[in-house]
Amino acid sequence: MALYEHVFLARQDLAQAQVDALAETATKIIEENNGKVVKTETWGLRSLAYKIAKNRKAHYVLLDIDAPAGVVAELERQTAINEDVIRYMTVKVDAHEQGPSVMMRKGERDGRRGRGDRESGREGGREGGREDRPRRDADSE
């Protein structure tokens, strides 16, 4: 069987319980078709780079899948029908990542960094950065 990573983005107005139900539905589809979900991660409500279907944020969910190719086709078919899912992507991988994904480790790293800055007494601004330069407006030219 092949290994896949399936990430989907759910609408921002859904409750966490509804997002978990979507992940459970995807897991059920995979298991009914002789596949297996190795790992499920919920990355939480995150900002999008641009609006998608009037949503500025979305709930991100990752599923690590070990399944035949036909399972992915069925999963994507049913995901596309679901109006609560605004985007999805499935990628074939050589091996699943052991432990937490990069997105989960990023949150831990940011938490440590923020705590260290407060303890050392440093402020969050950059020295010599854009904040120090006078602002030019397009209207003043």
Backbone as a ProteinNet text record, in pm:
[ID]
protein_1_A
[PRIMARY]
MALYEHVFLARQDLAQAQVDALAETATKIIEENNGKVVKTETWGLRSLAYKIAKNRKAHYVLLDIDAPAGVVAELERQTAINEDVIRYMTVKVDAHEQGPSVMMRKGERDGRRGRGDRESGREGGREGGREDRPRRDADSE
[TERTIARY]
84.3	0	88.5	33.9	107.7	82.3	173.4	162.8	124.2	29.5	-19.2	-31.6	-24.1	-60.8	-178.6	-285.7	-407.3	-433.9	-435.8	-463.8	-590.5	-681.6	-799.8	-822.4	-885.2	-917.3	-1068.3	-1115.5	-1258.2	-1294.3	-1419.8	-1466.7	-1437.2	-1417.6	-1382	-1496	-1620.5	-1733.4	-1774.5	-1702	-1731.9	-1673.7	-1742	-1689.8	-1584.5	-1499.5	-1394.2	-1453	-1566.8	-1632.3	-1674.1	-1718.2	-1756.7	-1633.8	-1522.7	-1398.1	-1351	-1359.6	-1322.6	-1413.7	-1541.5	-1634.8	-1596.8	-1550.5	-1503.8	-1382.7	-1290.7	-1172.5	-1215	-1313.2	-1363.2	-1432.2	-1504.1	-1569.8	-1465.5	-1358.9	-1252	-1185.5	-1163.6	-1104.7	-1194.5	-1322.9	-1419.8	-1417.4	-1411.1	-1405	-1280.7	-1169	-1042.9	-1048.4	-1097.3	-1099.7	-1200.3	-1309.9	-1407.8	-1350.7	-1250.8	-1189.7	-1053.1	-1034.9	-913.7	-787.9	-803.8	-689.1	-673.4	-572.5	-547.5	-497.8	-553.1	-505	-400.2	-277.1	-166.3	-165.9	-194	-188	-286.3	-348.8	-436.7	-387.9	-366.9	-327.1	-422.5	-466.9	-546.3	-457.2	-432.8	-343.5	-416.3	-546.7	-623	-668.6	-723.6	-774.4	-657.6	-626.9	-513	-557.8	-485.2	-515.6	-475.1	-553	-522.8	-445	-368.6	-292.8	-387	-498.1	-598.5	-735	-839.6	-975.6	-1008.7	-1072.7	-1125	-1271.7	-1359.2	-1504.5	-1547.6	-1501.5	-1533.7	-1479.9	-1384	-1322.1	-1181.4	-1150.9	-1016.9	-932.3	-998.7	-931.6	-990.3	-920.3	-970.4	-911.2	-983.5	-934.2	-853	-728.2	-639.9	-635.6	-645.1	-636.3	-547.2	-455.2	-364.8	-396.4	-405.2	-421.8	-305.8	-231.7	-130.7	-199.8	-196.6	-275.4	-185	-218.6	-154.8	-266.9	-278	-393.5	-363.7	-444.9	-432.2	-481.1	-445.2	-475.9	-626.2	-707.5	-851.2	-915	-856.2	-908.3	-894.7	-781.5	-758.2	-859.8	-889.3	-988.1	-1124.4	-1165.2	-1294.6	-1293.8	-1184.4	-1173.3	-1183.6	-1112.3	-1117.3	-1254.3	-1319.9	-1453.9	-1551.1	-1549	-1641.9	-1603.7	-1474.6	-1430.2	-1475.7	-1470	-1511.8	-1661.6	-1739.5	-1884.6	-1918.8	-1839	-1867.5	-1851.5	-1957.1	-1953	-1878	-1847.7	-1771.6	-1621.9	-1575	-1433.4	-1412.4	-1322.4	-1301.3	-1181	-1083.8	-969.2	-919.2	-857.1	-793	-680	-585.1	-473.9	-421.6	-397.5	-341	-209.3	-104.9	28.2	81	138.7	201.5	341.1	375.4	505	578.8	711.1	791.7	781.3	775.3	764.5	692.2	619.2	552.1	652.8	632	717.9	690	795.1	779	763.7	677.3	655.7	565.8	562.9	476.8	526.6	434.1	470.4	540.7	590	659.7	567.7	441.8	346.5	326.9	325.4	309.9	437.5	552.8	679.6	697.5	645.2	655.1	585.9	469.7	397	473.9	538.8	619.6	738.5	804.5	921.2	882.6	769.6	724.9	693.4	637.8	606.4	732.3	837.2	963.4	1028.4	1025.3	1088.9	1021.6	889.3	817	846.3	857.6	884.2	1025.4	1122	1260.6	1276.5	1204.5	1213.9	1162.2	1055.5	1000.9	1095.5	1157.4	1246.8	1372.5	1421.8	1545.2	1519.9	1393.1	1360.4	1364.7	1386.2	1390.3	1249.8	1237.9	1110.6	1098.6	977.4	952.7	995.2	1018.8	1050.5	1192.2	1214.6	1348.1	1422.2	1551.8	1633	1672.3	1659.7	1698.7	1603.7	1488.2	1392.4	1304	1199.1	1108.6	1041.1	1024.1	954.6	1028.9	1162.2	1242	1241	1208.2	1209.3	1079.5	1088.3	963.8	877.1	749.8	655.2	625.6	632.4	599.2	464.2	374.3	243	245.1	167.6	158.3	96.2	10.2	-56.5	39.4	145.8	236.4	335	338.1	432.1	380.7
-119.1	0	125	232.6	357.9	447.1	540.9	634.5	772.2	836.4	967.8	1059.8	1189.6	1293.5	1368.6	1379.1	1447	1562.3	1683.6	1802.7	1866.1	1899.4	1973.2	2094.3	2196.6	2320.3	2328.5	2344.6	2354.1	2499.8	2534.1	2672.5	2723.2	2854	2915.9	2918.4	2913.8	2924.5	2790.6	2682.8	2553.1	2544.9	2471.8	2446	2335.6	2327.6	2226.1	2084.8	2064.5	1932.7	1895.4	1993.8	1967.8	1935.1	2001.6	1974.4	1833.2	1794.5	1658.7	1556.5	1589.9	1500	1484.4	1591.4	1582.9	1489.5	1501.1	1413.6	1268.7	1248.6	1114.3	1055.1	1138.1	1092.8	1050	1129	1093.9	963.3	945.6	821.8	702.4	720.7	613.2	573.3	671.5	644.9	562	599.4	530.7	386.5	369.1	235.6	143.3	197.7	116	61.4	130	89.1	23.9	-43.4	-120.3	-35.2	87.5	172.8	191.7	268.2	290.1	433	502	634.5	615.7	651.9	632.7	740.8	864.9	977.1	1085.5	1150.1	1264.5	1381.5	1496.7	1617.4	1730.6	1800.1	1920	2038.9	2120.8	2235.1	2358.2	2353.4	2463.1	2564.4	2673.5	2781.8	2873.6	2883.6	2961.9	3059.8	3169	3268.9	3217.8	3254.9	3219.4	3333.5	3303.6	3406	3496.5	3442.1	3518.2	3457.7	3534.9	3486.3	3368.3	3268.1	3155	3142.7	3160.5	3150.1	3234.4	3358.8	3457.1	3421.5	3331	3292.5	3350.8	3417	3469.6	3371.7	3279.3	3178.9	3042.8	2937.7	2801.6	2708.7	2600.6	2494.2	2398.8	2372.6	2283.5	2146.9	2039.1	1902.3	1820.8	1743.2	1656.1	1510.8	1427.4	1283.4	1213.7	1130.4	1044.1	912.4	872.9	759.8	652.9	527.4	411.5	335.2	351.3	296.2	277	193.6	181.1	308.3	323.9	446.3	473	370	388.3	455.8	438.2	500.3	651.9	697	841.1	903.9	836.4	887.3	901.5	802.9	808.1	915.9	927.1	1030.6	1169.6	1193.7	1325.1	1352.8	1250.3	1268.4	1314.3	1248	1282.9	1413.9	1444.5	1571.5	1688.2	1671.2	1777.4	1805.8	1705	1722.3	1800.3	1784.3	1843.9	1996.4	2068.6	2215.1	2278.6	2202.6	2255.7	2258.7	2184.2	2180.6	2279	2377.2	2478.8	2447.6	2370.6	2326.8	2194.1	2114.3	1990.5	1958.1	1878.8	1836.1	1703	1610.9	1481.9	1465.3	1427.6	1413.6	1274.2	1207.4	1077.9	1102.3	1030.7	1047.9	914.6	920.6	799.3	738.6	824.7	777.9	884.5	839.1	933.7	990.3	1114.7	1181	1123.8	1087.9	1034.5	1150	1133.5	1237	1346.1	1462.1	1571.6	1631.1	1682.2	1741.6	1875.7	1931.3	2059.9	2169	2166	2267.8	2260.8	2142.1	2128.5	2172.5	2140.3	2182.7	2332.7	2395.6	2540.1	2612.8	2564.4	2625.7	2616.7	2504.5	2488.5	2583	2595.9	2681.7	2827.8	2870.7	3008.9	3039.1	2942.8	2960.5	2980.7	2904	2918.7	3052.1	3093.2	3217.4	3336.2	3338.1	3449	3460.9	3348.7	3348	3399.7	3364.2	3406.5	3556.3	3616.5	3760.7	3838.2	3790.7	3859.6	3847	3730.3	3709.6	3794.1	3815.5	3891.9	4042.4	4084.1	4225.3	4292	4216.8	4274.5	4303.9	4405.7	4438.6	4363.8	4356.6	4280.1	4347.9	4480.2	4552.1	4526.3	4550.2	4534.4	4665.6	4656.4	4777.4	4811.6	4938.2	4980.1	4931.3	4884	4830.7	4938.3	4899.9	4993.7	5090.3	5048	5134.8	5266.8	5266.6	5384.9	5484.2	5438.3	5526.4	5605.9	5730.9	5807.2	5743	5750.5	5687.1	5779.5	5725.3	5802.3	5757	5848.5	5817.8	5844.4	5771.1	5790.9	5925.8	5977.2	6105.1	6223.2	6208.9	6322.8	6343.1	6252.7	6266.8	6352.7
0	0	0	-52.2	-63.7	58.2	81.4	192.5	140.3	207	165.3	285.7	258.3	355.4	296.3	372.1	326.5	423	371.1	451.7	398.1	489.4	445	533.5	475	544.2	557.1	679.5	706.1	734.5	708.2	727.5	868.2	877.9	1005.3	1105.9	1061	1153.6	1214.8	1185.3	1245	1386.1	1472	1605.7	1596.4	1697.8	1697	1691.6	1754.5	1751	1608.7	1531.6	1392.7	1306.6	1334.5	1261.9	1294.6	1420.9	1460.8	1393.6	1376.5	1307.3	1159.9	1096.6	957.7	947	1041.7	1041.7	1065.4	1151.8	1179.3	1056.4	982.5	859.1	755.7	742.2	649.2	690.9	819.6	871.1	840.3	856.5	830	681.8	592.7	447.9	415.5	474.6	447.8	499.5	621.4	681.1	613.4	561	489.1	357.8	303.9	177.2	197.1	309.9	341	354.9	400.5	428.2	577.9	616.4	758.4	778.5	878.5	915.2	1024.1	992.1	1084.9	1192.4	1151.9	1246.5	1202.4	1299.6	1273.4	1358.4	1294.4	1366.8	1332	1433.5	1413.6	1443.6	1342.1	1356.8	1407.6	1417.3	1473.3	1369.9	1420	1336	1301.1	1172.3	1126.1	1018.1	1006	903.7	766.7	665.9	527.6	462.8	360.8	289.4	210.1	166.2	93	121.7	95.2	120.5	29.8	86.9	10.7	47.9	-49.3	-26.9	93	97.7	200.8	339	347.3	474.2	482	593.2	616.9	699.1	766.7	848.5	815.4	858.3	836.9	941.9	970.6	1058.1	971	1008.7	933.3	1001.2	920.2	972.1	878.8	936.5	861.4	894.6	790.9	808	737.7	809	747.7	715.9	587.7	538.8	480.6	506.7	444.2	374.7	241.9	170.9	22.3	-45.1	-190.7	-260.8	-387.1	-462.7	-474.8	-487	-501	-381.4	-264.9	-142.4	-151.2	-203.6	-215.8	-310.1	-418.6	-513.8	-447.6	-369.8	-300	-192	-117.8	-14	-74.8	-184.4	-248.8	-309.3	-361.8	-417.8	-309.7	-194.9	-87.9	-19.3	-14.8	43.4	-44.1	-175.7	-267.9	-256	-222.1	-207.2	-80.9	22.8	153.4	147.8	181.8	174.3	290.8	395	507.9	480.1	382	345.5	231	252.3	149.1	59.8	108.8	27.9	83.9	-4.5	39.7	-55.7	-6.1	-89	-36.1	-127.8	-92.5	-167.2	-93.6	-150.7	-117.8	-217.9	-194.6	-138.1	-31.3	34.1	38.9	53.5	64.8	204.3	307	445.5	527.2	627.6	716.4	815.7	851.9	948.2	1087.3	1158.5	1293.5	1391.7	1489.6	1589.1	1533.5	1600.8	1554.4	1423.7	1343.1	1214.6	1235.9	1128.9	1134	1188.1	1149.5	1195.6	1347.1	1403.4	1547.9	1620.4	1564.9	1626.4	1615.9	1510.9	1492.8	1607.3	1647.9	1758.2	1888.6	1913.3	2034	2031.7	1915.1	1902.5	1924.1	1865.8	1882.6	2027.7	2097.6	2239.3	2321.5	2293.9	2367	2334.8	2207.9	2166.2	2233.4	2235.8	2296.9	2444.8	2514	2656.4	2682.7	2598	2615.9	2598.5	2504.8	2482.7	2603.1	2662.9	2780	2898.4	2914	3026.6	3014.9	2894.2	2876.2	2876	2871.2	2874.1	2738.7	2632	2497.5	2449.8	2369.8	2307.2	2176.5	2121.6	2000.4	1871.4	1869.4	1746.3	1698.1	1568.4	1511.4	1522.6	1548.9	1550.1	1408.1	1369.7	1236.7	1128.7	1166.5	1070.8	1013	952.4	885.4	982.5	1107.3	1203.1	1223.1	1205.9	1232.2	1116.7	996.7	880.1	872.6	823.6	805.6	698.4	717.2	624.8	508.4	385.8	265.7	215.5	198.6	142.8	-6.8	-81	-225.3	-259.2	-170	-194.7	-181.7	-104.8	-81.6	-196.7	-292.3	-403.7	-513.7
[MASK]
+++++++++++++++++++++++++++++++++++++++++++++++++++++++++++++++++++++++++++++++++++++++++++++++++++++++++++++++++++++++++++++++++++++++++++++

